[in-house]
Amino acid sequence: MPPSQRPSSTRQWLLPLLALAIGVLGMTAAWLALAMSLGSPCGWLAPLAALDMALMLRLSAAPAGRMRAALAVLGTVAAIATSYWMIAATQMANLLGLSPLESAQRMGPVLAGELFKHMTSGWDIGFAVLALVLAWRLGR
């Protein structure tokens, strides 16, 4: 069958979704390590996260189209959100003497939002918006 006429199945999307989850976790770990070593949120890594998500989906043979582009955008949003959440949780963990995972589990959305507001600049938000556009374009 030609690729455009293959039946869509859940098995076809299992590997791309797994690759996307691994990409999000890997990008979060790399982003957190760099942010902690540089002492800044490193918002410029957001376009790199978009590139990573699109590449992971292409390498896992996700069918081209809007679905792959949407998954690339969702993966990028997840990578950005979890990275900023873990950066804020690690900062709180250092203050309270907890591990970063304990702090991430105990931190609520209000505290995370306040920490996010204080640690980011307009450039960080701009890079995040650029990353979403880039994820859509590269994901197709």
N, C-alpha and C positions, 0 to 999 in steps of 0.2 A: 504494500500500500504506500502511496506517496505520503510524505510527512503531513501534508495538510488534511488528509482524509483519515488519519489514525483516530480511533475512538479515544475519547478522554476518559481517563480512569484515575482512581486515587493512587494506584500503584505508580503511575507515571509521575506524580507529583511528590511521592514519598522522599526520594533522594534529594530533589531540589529544596524541599522544606527542611530536611536534615542539614543540608549544606548551609542553608540560610541561618539556621539556629547556631551552627558552629561558627559561621562568620560573625554573627552578632556577639557571641561570647568571646571570640578571639579579638575582635575589635575593641570590645569593652576592656579586656585585660590590657591590651597594648595602650589604649587611651589612658587608662587609669595609671599605669606605670609611668608613662611620659608626663602626665599632669602632676603626679606626685614628685617626680624628680625635678621638673621645671618650676613647680610652685604656681602654676596658672592652669586655667581650665582647658587650654589648647583647643579652642573652637575651630581652628584651622584644620583639624583632623576630620571634620564632618565630611568634606568632599572626598577624602580618602576612604571614609566609611561607605560612601555611595559607590565608589569604584570597587571596593571590596565586595559589596552585596551583589552588584551587577556581575562581577567576575565569578563569584561563587555560583550564581544561578546559571551562567553560561557553561561553566565547567561541569555542572551536574546535569547538563542536557535538558534544561527546562525549555519547553516549547516557546519560541519567540512570539511576541504579541503583547497585548495589553495586560494580560494576566501576569506575565513575567515582569513587566514594567511596574505593575502595582505591587508585586511582591518585593521588588527591589526598593521601592519607596517605603513600604512597611518595614522592611529590614533595616533601612537607614534610619527611620524614625525610632525603631527599637534600639539600635546601636547608640544613637545620640542620647536618648532618654536614659537608658541603663548606664551609660558612661557618666552622664552628669549626676545621676542618682548615686552612683558608687563614689564619685569624687566627693560629693557632699557628705556621704556616709563615712568615708574615710577621714575627712576633716573632723567630723563629730567624734569618731572613734578615737582619734588622737587626743581629743580634749577630755573624753570621759573614761579612757582606759579600757575600751572594748575592742573587740576585733571588728574589722570593717563589715563582715557579714552580719554580726550581731547588731551593729549599728544600723545597717541597711534594713534589717527586719523590724527594728523598733522605731525607725524614723517615719513620721507621717508625711503626707503630701504638703501640709502647710509649712512645716519646717524645711522640707526639701525645696519648696517654692521660694521661701525667703532666702535660703542659702544660694539658690540658683540666681535669684535677682541680684544678690550682692556680688557674686563671683563672675558674672558674665558682663560683656560689653555689647555695644551695637555691632561690633565686628563679629562676635561669636554668633549672634542671631543671624547676621547676614550670611555667614558661612553655612549655617544650618539650612537656610532657605536655598542657597546655591546648591547645597548637597541634595536637596529633594528634587530640584529641577534636573540636576545631573543624574540622579538615580533613575528618574523616569526616562531620560534620553538614552542612557547607556543600557537600561534594562530592556528596551524594546528589541 
